[in-house]
Amino acid sequence: MQVHHILKSKADDGVVTVPPDALVSDAAKLLAERRIGTVVISEDGSVALGILSERDIVKHLAANGAACLDAKVSEYMTSKLQTTHRDEEADSVLKRMTEGRFRHMPVIEDGTLVGLITIGDVVKARLSELAMEKSALEGMIMGY
């Protein structure tokens, strides 16, 4: 299964972005309101400059106290992005996410942000794929 299959199966294919000068408190509010785990940092919604997750916010909150909430997201974002493209295999993405210990990966095509996948999206797609394989094997064994 490839990344584009995962993107098609998502209920919401939009990516939530915030500009680099947005406050961490505003990003945290957005994460809570949308019930999501990360925002992509982008000036225009199409070029990913970085990513800020709830884990990043908690880490900086623990280190710097509530003052970090008044900082710009650009100060705390991860700027060395791990990205994928539509044709990458899901197993490869899952391996990179697991080894890198991160849960969100922007999907980039020709320098443009086209989606965001989570480790949950990849696991769900892989489980669906395994269920189909199981059903096919059972059908072969039963002679269907």
C-alpha positions in Angstrom: 0.0 0.0 0.0 1.2 3.5 -0.9 0.8 6.8 0.8 -1.7 8.0 -1.8 -4.0 5.1 -0.8 -3.8 6.3 2.8 -4.6 9.9 1.9 -7.7 8.8 -0.1 -9.0 6.8 2.9 -8.8 9.7 5.4 -12.1 11.4 6.3 -10.4 14.8 6.2 -7.6 15.4 3.8 -6.9 19.0 4.9 -3.7 20.0 6.7 -4.0 22.4 9.5 -1.3 25.1 9.2 -0.2 28.1 11.1 2.2 30.9 10.2 5.6 30.9 11.8 4.8 34.1 13.8 1.7 32.5 15.5 1.9 32.1 19.2 2.4 28.7 20.8 -0.7 29.4 22.9 -2.8 29.9 19.7 -1.3 26.7 18.2 -2.2 24.8 21.4 -5.7 26.1 21.3 -6.1 25.0 17.7 -4.8 21.5 18.5 -7.3 21.2 21.3 -10.2 22.6 19.3 -9.5 20.4 16.3 -8.6 17.4 18.4 -5.4 16.9 16.4 -1.8 16.2 17.5 0.2 18.6 15.2 0.2 21.7 13.1 2.4 22.3 10.1 4.1 25.7 10.1 3.7 27.4 6.7 3.5 31.0 5.5 1.1 30.2 2.6 -0.4 26.8 3.4 1.6 25.0 0.7 5.3 25.2 1.7 6.0 23.3 5.0 8.6 25.2 7.0 8.3 23.0 10.1 6.0 21.1 12.4 4.8 21.6 16.0 3.3 18.8 17.9 1.6 18.7 21.3 4.6 16.7 22.5 6.9 19.7 21.5 4.7 22.1 23.4 4.7 19.9 26.6 8.5 19.5 26.4 9.0 23.3 26.2 6.3 23.9 28.9 8.2 21.6 31.2 11.5 23.3 30.5 10.5 26.9 30.3 7.2 27.2 32.2 4.1 29.0 30.9 6.3 31.7 29.3 6.8 29.4 26.3 3.1 29.9 25.4 3.8 33.5 24.5 6.7 32.5 22.1 6.3 32.2 18.4 5.8 28.7 17.0 8.9 29.2 14.9 11.0 29.1 18.1 9.8 25.6 19.0 8.9 23.9 15.7 10.9 21.0 14.3 12.4 22.4 11.2 14.3 19.3 10.0 11.2 17.7 8.6 10.8 14.0 7.8 8.5 14.0 4.8 7.1 11.5 2.4 5.5 11.5 -1.1 2.4 9.8 -2.5 4.3 6.9 -4.0 6.2 5.8 -0.9 5.2 2.4 0.5 3.3 2.5 3.9 5.7 0.0 5.4 8.6 2.3 4.7 6.8 5.3 6.3 5.9 3.2 9.3 9.5 2.1 9.8 10.8 5.7 9.6 8.1 6.9 12.0 8.9 4.1 14.5 12.6 4.5 14.3 12.4 8.3 14.5 9.8 8.2 17.3 7.5 10.7 15.7 3.8 10.3 14.8 3.1 12.8 12.0 4.6 13.1 8.5 3.8 15.8 5.9 3.3 14.5 2.3 5.1 16.7 -0.2 4.9 16.6 -4.0 7.0 19.0 -6.1 7.8 21.1 -3.0 4.1 21.5 -2.2 2.3 20.2 1.0 -0.4 17.9 -0.2 -1.4 16.0 3.0 -0.4 14.8 6.4 -0.4 11.2 7.6 -0.2 9.9 11.1 1.2 6.7 12.5 -2.4 5.8 13.3 -3.4 6.3 9.6 -0.6 4.0 8.5 -1.4 1.3 11.1 -5.2 1.4 10.2 -4.3 1.0 6.5 -2.0 -1.8 7.2 -4.5 -3.6 9.3 -7.1 -3.2 6.5 -4.6 -4.7 4.0 -3.9 -7.6 6.3 -7.6 -8.3 6.8 -8.1 -8.4 3.0 -5.1 -10.8 2.6 -6.5 -13.0 5.4 -9.9 -13.1 3.7 -8.4 -14.0 0.3 -6.3 -16.8 1.9 -9.4 -18.2 3.7 -11.2 -18.1 0.4 -8.5 -20.0 -1.4 -8.3 -22.6 1.4 -12.1 -23.1 1.4 -12.2 -23.3 -2.4 -14.2 -20.1 -3.1 
